[in-house]
Amino acid sequence: MRTIILCLTIIIFSSLNAQISHSDAAVQLKNKGLKDLAAFEMLKDLTANVGHRLSGSAGYEKAVVWGKNALVKAGADSVWLEPVMIPKWVRGNVEKATASSAGRKYELTVCALGGSVGTSKEGVSGEVIEVHSFDEVKALGEKLKGKIIFYNRPFDKTKVNPGEAYGGAVNQRTSGAIEAAKAGAIGVLVRSMTNAIDDEPHTGAMRYVDSIPKIPAAAVSTIDANILSEVLKKERSVMVTLQLSAKTFPDVPSYNVIGELRGTEYPKEIIVVGGHLDSWDKGTGAHDDGSGIVQSIEVLRLIKSLNVRPKRTIRAVLYANEENGLKGGKAYAARESRLNEKHIAAIESDAGGFLPHGFGVSTDSIKYEKIRSYASLLEIVGAEKIHKGGGGADISTLQSLGTVQIGLDPDSQRYFDYHHSNNDTIDKVHPRELELGAIAMSILIWGISQDGL
C-alpha cells in the first residue's frame, strides 16, 4: 500500500513539475480557449446577473461576490478580498436639459458627468455659449458670468487611433467645469467623447477644485451637440435649463478581488494580470471593463489547464474604482509595497474585448527585447505586434516598484462608440475576439512565468 501511495505521489509531483515547450504551451492554450470560449460565458453571466458596477453601488458589491466565485471556479490556488475605501456617487433619476430660442424648445439628450453636483429641482438656467477650447474660455472672461458653457470640440477624425482623438478632447470633460467656473459660469454641457453620431450621451469622470465653485456638468449626445451648435449659429440668444439630481456621499468600504496560481520555483516573483471590476452606470460595462475582468480570470483557467505549474506566481487582480478614483490600484500598490513582494511584470486589459493585435510595453531596453522575443509565439493568435509604450491606469500604481508595464492592444476603432454609454452591452462583444485576447495574454504570461525578466 505504501508503495502504491509513493508511486502516486511521484506521478502527481512529476506532473506538476513537468516541462513543456513554449510553442506546445501556446498551441494548447489556443486550442483550449477557442474550444471553450469561456471568457464570453463569464461575461454573459457578469453583465446579465450583475449589470453595471459603479463604485459604491449595490451592483459593485454584487460584482465582488461574483469575482470571488469566478476565480475559485477558474482554479486559483487562493482567492481573497483586499479592503479599500471607494467613492459613492449617485446619478439620480433627473437628467434633463432644455434649450429654448425664438419661442422654440429643444429637449437635449444628456447625462450627468461622473462626480457632478446636482441642481435644485428647478435647475440652473442661463444663456448658452459654445466654445472649443480653454483658451476661448479665458479669452471670453467676464462675458461668461452667469452663462452655461457648451464645450463642443469633437474627436479629430484624422487620427487613425481613436485613443489619440479621445486624448485630444477629453480635458473638456475632466476639467471643463473648473475652467468654466473660474469665469463665473453656472453650468457646463460637454459634447460626448465619441466619434459616433448618435443620441446616446457618454458619461465619464470630471473633477472639481475645492477653492473654485462646483457647478453642474452634463454630457450631451453628439446628435444634439450638432443640433445645438446649428441653432447657436442662427439665433442671437439661446437659453438652456439644466436639471440634475446627482449627489456625492462619503466614501464606503469595499474590496479588490484577487486570485493567484502559486509559482513552484520562484513564488515570490509575481506577474499581475488585471482589469477594473467597476464600470459606469450606463450600459453594463461589457467592454469597459468587463472584458478585461473575464480575460484576466480566463488567463488563470487556461494556464491551470496546462497541468504544468508555472515557475513564478501569476496573480489576477480585479481592481476597484478605476473609473472615478483609482482607489483600488492605489490600495493594491500600497499593500505590495508594505509586503515587499517582487512584481516583475503587470499586464492590464482595459481597451475593450476586441481582436488583439499585440502589446504595448513600458520598461528598459533589455527587458523590452526579452518580451519582444515572444512575438513568434503570439503569431498563433495574430497578436505579435509588440511596441514601446504601454500599460494601464490600475497597474501604473506599481511603477514605483519597478514593475514592467504591459497593456493588451486590441483593435480600437469601435471602442469609443460604446465607451461609458448605454451602448456598452454584451451584444457588442464577439466571443472569439474576446477569447483571443485572453489567449494572447496567457501565452505571454506563461513565457514570462517560466523565463523571468
C-alpha positions as CSV (number, residue, x, y, z in Angstrom):
1,M,0.0,0.0,0.0
2,R,2.8,2.4,0.9
3,T,4.5,1.6,-2.4
4,I,1.3,2.5,-4.3
5,I,0.9,5.8,-2.4
6,L,4.5,6.6,-3.0
7,C,4.2,5.9,-6.7
8,L,1.0,8.1,-6.9
9,T,2.8,10.9,-5.1
10,I,5.8,10.7,-7.5
11,I,3.4,10.7,-10.5
12,I,1.5,13.7,-9.2
13,F,4.6,15.6,-8.3
14,S,6.2,14.9,-11.6
15,S,3.1,16.1,-13.5
16,L,3.1,19.4,-11.5
17,N,6.8,19.9,-12.3
18,A,6.8,18.6,-15.9
19,Q,8.3,20.7,-18.6
20,I,6.5,21.8,-21.7
21,S,7.9,23.9,-24.6
22,H,6.6,27.4,-25.1
23,S,5.3,26.5,-28.5
24,D,3.4,23.5,-27.3
25,A,2.0,25.6,-24.4
26,A,0.9,28.2,-26.9
27,V,-0.9,25.6,-29.0
28,Q,-2.6,24.1,-26.0
29,L,-3.7,27.5,-24.7
30,K,-5.1,28.5,-28.1
31,N,-7.0,25.2,-28.6
32,K,-8.4,25.1,-25.1
33,G,-9.5,28.8,-25.3
34,L,-11.2,28.6,-28.7
35,K,-12.9,25.3,-27.9
36,D,-14.4,26.6,-24.7
37,L,-14.9,30.3,-25.3
38,A,-15.2,30.5,-21.5
39,A,-14.4,34.2,-21.3
40,F,-17.6,35.1,-23.2
41,E,-19.7,32.8,-21.0
42,M,-18.3,34.6,-17.9
43,L,-19.0,38.0,-19.5
44,K,-22.6,37.0,-20.2
45,D,-23.1,36.0,-16.6
46,L,-21.5,39.2,-15.3
47,T,-23.5,41.5,-17.5
48,A,-26.8,39.7,-17.1
49,N,-26.7,38.8,-13.4
50,V,-24.7,41.8,-12.0
51,G,-25.1,44.5,-14.6
52,H,-23.4,47.9,-14.2
53,R,-20.9,48.1,-11.3
54,L,-20.4,51.7,-10.3
55,S,-18.2,52.2,-7.3
56,G,-20.2,52.4,-4.1
57,S,-23.3,50.8,-5.6
58,A,-25.1,47.6,-4.8
59,G,-24.0,46.4,-8.2
60,Y,-20.4,46.8,-7.3
61,E,-20.8,44.8,-4.1
62,K,-22.6,42.1,-6.1
63,A,-19.7,42.1,-8.5
64,V,-17.2,41.5,-5.7
65,V,-19.0,38.2,-4.8
66,W,-19.2,37.3,-8.5
67,G,-15.5,37.9,-9.0
68,K,-14.5,35.8,-5.9
69,N,-16.7,32.9,-7.1
70,A,-15.4,33.1,-10.7
71,L,-11.7,33.0,-9.5
72,V,-12.5,30.0,-7.4
73,K,-14.2,28.3,-10.3
74,A,-11.2,29.1,-12.6
75,G,-9.0,27.0,-10.3
76,A,-7.0,29.7,-8.5
77,D,-4.8,28.3,-5.6
78,S,-6.0,31.0,-3.3
79,V,-8.6,33.8,-3.6
80,W,-9.0,36.8,-1.2
81,L,-10.6,40.2,-0.8
82,E,-8.5,43.2,-0.2
83,P,-10.2,46.1,1.7
84,V,-10.3,49.5,0.1
85,M,-12.4,52.7,0.6
86,I,-14.1,53.8,-2.6
87,P,-16.3,56.8,-3.5
88,K,-20.0,56.8,-3.7
89,W,-21.7,59.0,-6.3
90,V,-25.3,58.5,-7.3
91,R,-26.7,59.8,-10.6
92,G,-30.3,60.1,-9.5
93,N,-33.3,60.0,-11.7
94,V,-33.3,63.5,-13.1
95,E,-31.1,64.3,-16.1
96,K,-32.7,67.0,-18.3
97,A,-31.6,69.9,-20.5
98,T,-33.9,72.1,-22.4
99,A,-32.7,74.7,-24.9
100,S,-35.1,77.5,-26.0
101,S,-34.8,80.2,-28.6
102,A,-37.3,82.4,-30.5
103,G,-40.2,80.6,-29.0
104,R,-39.0,77.1,-29.8
105,K,-37.8,74.5,-27.4
106,Y,-35.3,71.7,-27.9
107,E,-35.0,68.8,-25.5
108,L,-31.4,67.7,-25.4
109,T,-30.3,64.1,-24.6
110,V,-27.9,64.5,-21.7
111,C,-26.5,62.6,-18.7
112,A,-24.6,63.8,-15.7
113,L,-20.8,63.5,-15.8
114,G,-19.5,61.3,-13.1
115,G,-18.9,63.3,-9.9
116,S,-21.1,66.2,-10.9
117,V,-23.0,68.1,-8.3
118,G,-26.8,68.2,-8.7
119,T,-29.0,71.2,-9.2
120,S,-32.1,72.5,-7.4
121,K,-35.4,71.0,-8.6
122,E,-35.8,74.0,-10.9
123,G,-32.3,73.5,-12.3
124,V,-29.9,76.2,-13.4
125,S,-30.8,78.5,-16.4
126,G,-28.7,80.7,-18.4
127,E,-27.6,81.7,-21.9
128,V,-25.5,79.0,-23.5
129,I,-22.1,79.9,-25.0
130,E,-20.3,77.5,-27.4
131,V,-16.6,77.1,-27.0
132,H,-14.0,74.7,-28.3
133,S,-11.0,75.2,-26.0
134,F,-10.0,76.5,-22.6
135,D,-8.2,79.4,-24.4
136,E,-11.6,80.5,-25.7
137,V,-13.0,80.4,-22.1
138,K,-10.1,82.5,-20.8
139,A,-10.5,85.0,-23.7
140,L,-14.2,85.5,-23.1
141,G,-13.6,86.0,-19.4
142,E,-16.3,88.1,-17.7
143,K,-18.7,87.6,-20.7
144,L,-19.3,84.0,-19.4
145,K,-20.5,85.1,-16.0
146,G,-24.0,83.6,-15.3
147,K,-23.8,81.6,-18.5
148,I,-23.8,77.9,-19.4
149,I,-20.7,76.8,-21.3
150,F,-21.1,74.3,-24.1
151,Y,-17.8,72.6,-24.9
152,N,-18.1,71.3,-28.5
153,R,-14.7,70.2,-29.5
154,P,-15.2,66.9,-31.5
155,F,-12.8,64.0,-31.9
156,D,-10.1,64.6,-34.5
157,K,-11.2,62.2,-37.3
158,T,-7.8,62.3,-38.9
159,K,-6.4,60.2,-36.1
160,V,-6.1,56.6,-37.0
161,N,-6.1,55.6,-33.4
162,P,-9.3,56.8,-31.7
163,G,-7.5,56.8,-28.4
164,E,-5.4,59.7,-29.6
165,A,-8.6,61.6,-30.6
166,Y,-10.0,60.9,-27.2
167,G,-6.9,62.2,-25.5
168,G,-7.2,65.4,-27.6
169,A,-10.8,66.0,-26.5
170,V,-11.3,64.6,-23.0
171,N,-9.9,67.5,-21.0
172,Q,-13.3,69.3,-21.8
173,R,-15.0,66.6,-19.7
174,T,-12.4,66.2,-16.9
175,S,-11.6,69.9,-16.3
176,G,-14.3,71.8,-18.2
177,A,-16.3,72.7,-15.1
178,I,-13.3,74.0,-13.3
179,E,-12.3,76.4,-16.2
180,A,-15.9,77.5,-16.7
181,A,-16.5,78.2,-13.0
182,K,-13.3,80.3,-12.9
183,A,-15.0,82.6,-15.5
184,G,-18.2,82.7,-13.4
185,A,-20.3,80.2,-15.5
186,I,-23.1,78.4,-13.7
187,G,-23.2,75.1,-15.6
188,V,-21.5,73.0,-18.3
189,L,-22.6,70.9,-21.3
190,V,-19.9,68.7,-22.9
191,R,-20.0,67.0,-26.3
192,S,-19.8,63.3,-25.7
193,M,-16.4,61.7,-26.1
194,T,-17.1,59.6,-29.2
195,N,-16.7,59.6,-33.0
196,A,-20.2,58.1,-33.3
197,I,-23.0,60.4,-34.3
198,D,-26.0,59.1,-32.3
199,D,-28.3,60.1,-29.5
200,E,-26.5,58.3,-26.6
201,P,-24.7,60.6,-24.2
202,H,-21.4,59.2,-22.9
203,T,-20.6,59.8,-19.2
204,G,-17.1,59.8,-17.6
205,A,-15.2,61.3,-14.7
206,M,-14.9,65.0,-14.1
207,R,-13.1,66.9,-11.4
208,Y,-13.6,69.9,-9.1
209,V,-11.2,72.0,-7.1
210,D,-12.3,72.9,-3.6
211,S,-11.3,76.5,-4.0
212,I,-13.5,77.0,-7.1
213,P,-17.3,76.9,-7.1
214,K,-18.7,73.5,-8.1
215,I,-21.1,73.8,-11.0
216,P,-23.2,71.0,-12.6
217,A,-21.8,69.3,-15.7
218,A,-23.5,67.0,-18.2
219,A,-22.6,65.2,-21.4
220,V,-24.8,65.8,-24.4
221,S,-25.2,63.3,-27.2
222,T,-23.4,64.1,-30.5
223,I,-26.6,64.4,-32.4
224,D,-27.9,67.1,-30.0
225,A,-24.5,68.7,-29.8
226,N,-24.6,69.2,-33.5
227,I,-28.2,70.5,-33.4
228,L,-27.4,72.9,-30.5
229,S,-24.4,74.2,-32.5
230,E,-26.5,74.8,-35.6
231,V,-29.2,76.7,-33.5
232,L,-26.5,78.9,-32.0
233,K,-25.2,79.8,-35.4
234,K,-28.7,81.0,-36.4
235,E,-30.0,82.6,-33.2
236,R,-28.6,85.6,-31.3
237,S,-29.5,84.1,-27.9
238,V,-30.2,80.5,-26.8
239,M,-31.2,79.7,-23.2
240,V,-30.6,76.3,-21.5
241,T,-32.1,74.9,-18.4
242,L,-30.1,72.1,-16.8
243,Q,-31.6,69.8,-14.2
244,L,-29.6,67.1,-12.4
245,S,-30.3,65.1,-9.3
246,A,-26.7,63.7,-8.8
247,K,-25.2,63.5,-5.4
248,T,-22.0,62.5,-3.7
249,F,-21.9,60.6,-0.5
250,P,-19.0,59.8,1.9
251,D,-16.6,57.0,0.8
252,V,-17.7,53.5,1.6
253,P,-15.7,50.3,2.3
254,S,-15.3,47.7,-0.4
255,Y,-12.7,45.4,-2.0
256,N,-10.3,44.5,-4.7
257,V,-10.7,40.8,-5.6
258,I,-7.6,38.7,-6.0
259,G,-6.7,35.2,-7.0
260,E,-3.4,33.5,-7.9
261,L,-1.6,30.4,-9.2
262,R,1.4,30.0,-6.9
263,G,4.8,29.5,-8.6
264,T,6.8,26.4,-7.9
265,E,10.4,27.7,-8.1
266,Y,10.1,31.5,-7.6
267,P,6.8,32.0,-5.8
268,K,7.8,35.5,-4.6
269,E,8.2,36.7,-8.1
270,I,4.8,37.9,-9.2
271,I,3.2,38.5,-12.6
272,V,0.0,40.5,-12.3
273,V,-2.8,40.4,-14.8
274,G,-5.9,42.5,-14.3
275,G,-8.6,44.9,-15.2
276,H,-11.1,47.0,-13.3
277,L,-14.2,45.4,-11.8
278,D,-16.1,48.7,-11.6
279,S,-17.9,50.3,-14.5
280,W,-20.0,53.3,-15.2
281,D,-23.8,53.1,-14.6
282,K,-24.6,53.4,-18.3
283,G,-24.9,50.1,-20.1
284,T,-23.5,47.0,-18.4
285,G,-19.8,47.7,-18.8
286,A,-19.3,44.8,-21.2
287,H,-16.2,46.2,-23.0
288,D,-15.2,48.7,-20.2
289,D,-14.0,46.7,-18.4
290,G,-16.0,43.5,-18.1
291,S,-13.9,42.2,-21.0
292,G,-10.6,42.8,-19.1
293,I,-12.0,41.2,-16.0
294,V,-13.1,38.0,-17.6
295,Q,-9.9,37.8,-19.7
296,S,-7.8,38.1,-16.5
297,I,-9.8,35.3,-14.9
298,E,-9.5,33.2,-18.1
299,V,-5.7,33.5,-18.0
300,L,-5.7,31.6,-14.7
301,R,-8.1,29.0,-16.0
302,L,-6.2,28.4,-19.3
303,I,-2.8,28.2,-17.6
304,K,-4.3,25.8,-15.0
305,S,-5.5,23.6,-17.8
306,L,-1.9,23.0,-19.0
307,N,-1.4,20.7,-15.9
308,V,2.1,22.2,-15.6
309,R,2.7,24.6,-12.7
310,P,4.2,28.0,-13.5
311,K,7.6,28.7,-12.0
312,R,6.5,32.2,-10.9
313,T,3.3,33.3,-9.3
314,I,0.6,34.5,-11.6
315,R,-1.9,36.8,-9.9
316,A,-5.2,38.1,-11.2
317,V,-6.4,41.4,-9.7
318,L,-9.9,42.7,-10.2
319,Y,-9.4,46.3,-9.3
320,A,-12.0,48.5,-7.6
321,N,-12.8,52.1,-8.6
322,E,-10.7,52.7,-11.7
323,E,-13.3,54.9,-13.3
324,N,-13.7,57.6,-10.7
325,G,-10.8,57.5,-8.3
326,L,-8.2,54.6,-8.9
327,K,-8.6,53.8,-5.2
328,G,-8.2,50.0,-5.9
329,G,-5.0,50.4,-7.8
330,K,-3.5,52.6,-5.2
331,A,-4.6,50.3,-2.3
332,Y,-3.0,47.3,-4.1
333,A,0.3,49.1,-4.7
334,A,0.4,50.3,-1.1
335,R,-0.2,46.8,0.2
336,E,2.5,45.3,-2.1
337,S,5.0,48.0,-1.0
338,R,4.4,47.1,2.6
339,L,4.8,43.4,1.9
340,N,7.9,44.0,-0.2
341,E,6.7,41.5,-2.8
342,K,8.6,41.5,-6.1
343,H,6.3,42.2,-9.0
344,I,8.3,41.5,-12.2
345,A,5.5,42.4,-14.7
346,A,1.9,43.7,-14.8
347,I,-0.4,43.3,-17.7
348,E,-3.7,45.2,-18.0
349,S,-6.6,44.7,-20.3
350,D,-8.8,47.9,-20.4
351,A,-9.3,48.8,-24.0
352,G,-12.2,46.5,-24.9
353,G,-12.7,42.9,-25.8
354,F,-11.9,43.4,-29.5
355,L,-9.5,41.4,-31.7
356,P,-6.0,41.6,-30.2
357,H,-3.1,43.0,-32.3
358,G,-0.3,42.8,-29.7
359,F,1.0,44.5,-26.6
360,G,2.5,47.9,-25.6
361,V,5.4,47.6,-23.2
362,S,7.0,50.2,-20.9
363,T,10.3,49.1,-19.5
364,D,14.1,49.3,-20.2
365,S,15.5,48.2,-23.5
366,I,16.8,44.8,-22.2
367,K,13.5,43.7,-20.8
368,Y,11.7,45.1,-23.8
369,E,13.7,43.0,-26.2
370,K,13.1,39.9,-24.0
371,I,9.3,40.5,-24.2
372,R,9.6,41.1,-27.9
373,S,11.2,37.6,-28.2
374,Y,7.7,36.1,-27.5
375,A,6.3,37.7,-30.7
376,S,6.8,34.5,-32.7
377,L,4.7,32.6,-30.1
378,L,1.9,35.2,-30.3
379,E,1.7,34.9,-34.1
380,I,-0.6,31.9,-33.4
381,V,-3.4,34.3,-32.4
382,G,-2.3,37.3,-34.6
383,A,-1.1,39.3,-31.6
384,E,2.6,39.6,-32.4
385,K,2.8,43.4,-32.7
386,I,4.8,44.4,-29.6
387,H,5.7,48.1,-29.4
388,K,7.2,50.5,-26.8
389,G,4.9,52.4,-24.6
390,G,2.0,50.6,-22.8
391,G,0.4,49.7,-19.6
392,G,-2.9,50.7,-17.9
393,A,-4.3,53.0,-15.2
394,D,-4.5,50.4,-12.5
395,I,-1.1,48.8,-12.9
396,S,0.5,52.3,-13.3
397,T,0.5,52.4,-9.5
398,L,3.1,49.6,-9.5
399,Q,5.6,51.6,-11.5
400,S,7.3,52.8,-8.3
401,L,8.1,49.1,-7.5
402,G,10.0,48.8,-10.8
403,T,7.3,46.6,-12.4
404,V,7.3,46.2,-16.2
405,Q,4.1,47.7,-17.6
406,I,2.3,45.9,-20.3
407,G,-1.1,46.7,-22.0
408,L,-3.1,44.5,-24.3
409,D,-3.7,46.3,-27.6
410,P,-7.0,45.2,-29.2
411,D,-8.5,46.8,-32.3
412,S,-9.6,50.3,-31.2
413,Q,-11.9,51.5,-34.0
414,R,-15.2,50.7,-32.3
415,Y,-14.3,51.2,-28.6
416,F,-15.4,54.8,-28.2
417,D,-18.7,54.1,-30.0
418,Y,-19.6,52.2,-26.8
419,H,-17.4,53.7,-24.1
420,H,-19.2,55.0,-21.0
421,S,-22.6,54.8,-22.6
422,N,-25.8,52.7,-22.8
423,N,-24.2,51.2,-25.9
424,D,-21.7,49.2,-23.9
425,T,-23.6,45.9,-23.7
426,I,-22.8,42.2,-24.3
427,D,-24.2,42.2,-27.9
428,K,-21.2,44.4,-28.9
429,V,-18.7,41.7,-27.9
430,H,-17.6,39.0,-30.2
431,P,-16.9,35.7,-28.4
432,R,-13.8,34.7,-30.4
433,E,-12.3,38.2,-30.4
434,L,-12.7,38.3,-26.6
435,E,-11.2,34.9,-26.1
436,L,-8.2,35.6,-28.4
437,G,-7.3,38.5,-26.2
438,A,-7.3,36.1,-23.2
439,I,-5.2,33.6,-25.0
440,A,-2.7,36.2,-26.1
441,M,-2.2,37.3,-22.5
442,S,-1.9,33.7,-21.4
443,I,0.8,32.9,-23.9
444,L,2.8,36.0,-22.9
445,I,2.3,35.5,-19.2
446,W,3.3,31.8,-19.5
447,G,6.6,32.7,-21.2
448,I,7.4,35.3,-18.6
449,S,6.4,33.0,-15.7
450,Q,8.8,30.3,-17.0
451,D,11.7,32.5,-18.1
452,G,11.6,35.5,-15.8
453,L,12.7,39.0,-16.7
